[in-house]
């Protein structure tokens, strides 16, 4: 189930890259909600942390991005 939310988050993040106006914010919010739900369902799901880190980086939240990218990478190496 966590994978479904992660995949939806990825889709919304990609949509935000080509969206215009208010749609950018809407897609980013939906992406974040889906990544958070994936992590809530499986807190060892490295790909969800990694993808949320990419979103945080895109939004300029570099400290949060660094934490998630490092955690995601660490979990993916296991």
Phi and psi in degrees as GROMACS dihedral restraints (atoms count N, CA, C in turn):
[ dihedral_restraints ]
;  ai    aj    ak    al  type     phi  dphi    fc
    3     4     5     6     1   -60.3    20    10
    4     5     6     7     1   -36.0    20    10
    6     7     8     9     1   -62.2    20    10
    7     8     9    10     1   -38.1    20    10
    9    10    11    12     1   -61.0    20    10
   10    11    12    13     1   -45.5    20    10
   12    13    14    15     1   -67.1    20    10
   13    14    15    16     1   -38.6    20    10
   15    16    17    18     1   -61.4    20    10
   16    17    18    19     1   -46.5    20    10
   18    19    20    21     1   -62.8    20    10
   19    20    21    22     1   -38.8    20    10
   21    22    23    24     1   -64.7    20    10
   22    23    24    25     1   -40.1    20    10
   24    25    26    27     1   -60.7    20    10
   25    26    27    28     1   -42.7    20    10
   27    28    29    30     1   -61.2    20    10
   28    29    30    31     1   -43.6    20    10
   30    31    32    33     1   -62.1    20    10
   31    32    33    34     1   -44.8    20    10
   33    34    35    36     1   -65.9    20    10
   34    35    36    37     1   -38.5    20    10
   36    37    38    39     1   -62.6    20    10
   37    38    39    40     1   -42.3    20    10
   39    40    41    42     1   -64.8    20    10
   40    41    42    43     1   -39.5    20    10
   42    43    44    45     1   -61.4    20    10
   43    44    45    46     1   -36.8    20    10
   45    46    47    48     1   -65.6    20    10
   46    47    48    49     1   -25.2    20    10
   48    49    50    51     1   -70.8    20    10
   49    50    51    52     1   -23.8    20    10
   51    52    53    54     1  -114.3    20    10
   52    53    54    55     1    -1.2    20    10
   54    55    56    57     1   -76.5    20    10
   55    56    57    58     1   166.9    20    10
   57    58    59    60     1  -129.2    20    10
   58    59    60    61     1   151.9    20    10
   60    61    62    63     1    61.1    20    10
   61    62    63    64     1  -138.0    20    10
   63    64    65    66     1   -64.9    20    10
   64    65    66    67     1   -21.5    20    10
   66    67    68    69     1   -63.2    20    10
   67    68    69    70     1   -30.9    20    10
   69    70    71    72     1   -59.7    20    10
   70    71    72    73     1   -52.5    20    10
   72    73    74    75     1   -61.4    20    10
   73    74    75    76     1   -43.4    20    10
   75    76    77    78     1   -60.2    20    10
   76    77    78    79     1   -47.4    20    10
   78    79    80    81     1   -65.5    20    10
   79    80    81    82     1   -39.1    20    10
   81    82    83    84     1   -65.0    20    10
   82    83    84    85     1   -40.2    20    10
   84    85    86    87     1   -64.0    20    10
   85    86    87    88     1   -42.2    20    10
   87    88    89    90     1   -65.5    20    10
   88    89    90    91     1   -39.9    20    10
   90    91    92    93     1   -61.0    20    10
   91    92    93    94     1   -47.8    20    10
   93    94    95    96     1   -61.5    20    10
   94    95    96    97     1   -43.9    20    10
   96    97    98    99     1   -59.5    20    10
   97    98    99   100     1   -40.6    20    10
   99   100   101   102     1   -70.7    20    10
  100   101   102   103     1   -40.7    20    10
  102   103   104   105     1   -63.7    20    10
  103   104   105   106     1   -42.3    20    10
  105   106   107   108     1   -61.3    20    10
  106   107   108   109     1   -41.3    20    10
  108   109   110   111     1   -65.0    20    10
  109   110   111   112     1   -41.2    20    10
  111   112   113   114     1   -60.5    20    10
  112   113   114   115     1   -43.2    20    10
  114   115   116   117     1   -69.1    20    10
  115   116   117   118     1   -37.2    20    10
  117   118   119   120     1   -61.8    20    10
  118   119   120   121     1   -39.8    20    10
  120   121   122   123     1   -73.6    20    10
  121   122   123   124     1   -32.5    20    10
  123   124   125   126     1  -148.5    20    10
  124   125   126   127     1    95.4    20    10
  126   127   128   129     1   -74.6    20    10
  127   128   129   130     1     4.3    20    10
  129   130   131   132     1  -109.9    20    10
  130   131   132   133     1    15.1    20    10
  132   133   134   135     1   -86.7    20    10
  133   134   135   136     1    90.7    20    10
  135   136   137   138     1   -57.5    20    10
  136   137   138   139     1   -37.5    20    10
  138   139   140   141     1   -64.8    20    10
  139   140   141   142     1   -34.5    20    10
  141   142   143   144     1   -67.4    20    10
  142   143   144   145     1   -42.4    20    10
  144   145   146   147     1   -62.2    20    10
  145   146   147   148     1   -44.4    20    10
  147   148   149   150     1   -61.1    20    10
  148   149   150   151     1   -46.6    20    10
  150   151   152   153     1   -67.2    20    10
  151   152   153   154     1   -36.4    20    10
  153   154   155   156     1   -66.1    20    10
  154   155   156   157     1   -35.8    20    10
  156   157   158   159     1   -62.3    20    10
  157   158   159   160     1   -40.7    20    10
  159   160   161   162     1   -62.5    20    10
  160   161   162   163     1   -39.7    20    10
  162   163   164   165     1   -65.5    20    10
  163   164   165   166     1   -45.9    20    10
  165   166   167   168     1   -58.5    20    10
  166   167   168   169     1   -41.2    20    10
  168   169   170   171     1   -61.3    20    10
  169   170   171   172     1   -45.3    20    10
  171   172   173   174     1   -58.9    20    10
  172   173   174   175     1   -35.9    20    10
  174   175   176   177     1   -85.2    20    10
  175   176   177   178     1    -6.3    20    10
  177   178   179   180     1    90.0    20    10
  178   179   180   181     1     8.2    20    10
  180   181   182   183     1   -89.3    20    10
  181   182   183   184     1    75.9    20    10
  183   184   185   186     1   -69.0    20    10
  184   185   186   187     1   -34.6    20    10
  186   187   188   189     1   -65.3    20    10
  187   188   189   190     1   -45.3    20    10
  189   190   191   192     1   -64.8    20    10
  190   191   192   193     1   -39.4    20    10
  192   193   194   195     1   -60.6    20    10
  193   194   195   196     1   -46.3    20    10
  195   196   197   198     1   -59.7    20    10
  196   197   198   199     1   -45.6    20    10
  198   199   200   201     1   -60.6    20    10
  199   200   201   202     1   -47.9    20    10
  201   202   203   204     1   -68.5    20    10
  202   203   204   205     1   -39.6    20    10
  204   205   206   207     1   -64.8    20    10
  205   206   207   208     1   -40.9    20    10
  207   208   209   210     1   -66.8    20    10
  208   209   210   211     1   -44.6    20    10
  210   211   212   213     1   -64.2    20    10
  211   212   213   214     1   -45.0    20    10
  213   214   215   216     1   -60.7    20    10
  214   215   216   217     1   -45.2    20    10
  216   217   218   219     1   -62.5    20    10
  217   218   219   220     1   -42.5    20    10
  219   220   221   222     1   -61.5    20    10
  220   221   222   223     1   -43.2    20    10
  222   223   224   225     1   -69.1    20    10
  223   224   225   226     1   -34.6    20    10
  225   226   227   228     1   -69.6    20    10
  226   227   228   229     1   -26.3    20    10
  228   229   230   231     1   -76.1    20    10
  229   230   231   232     1   -18.0    20    10
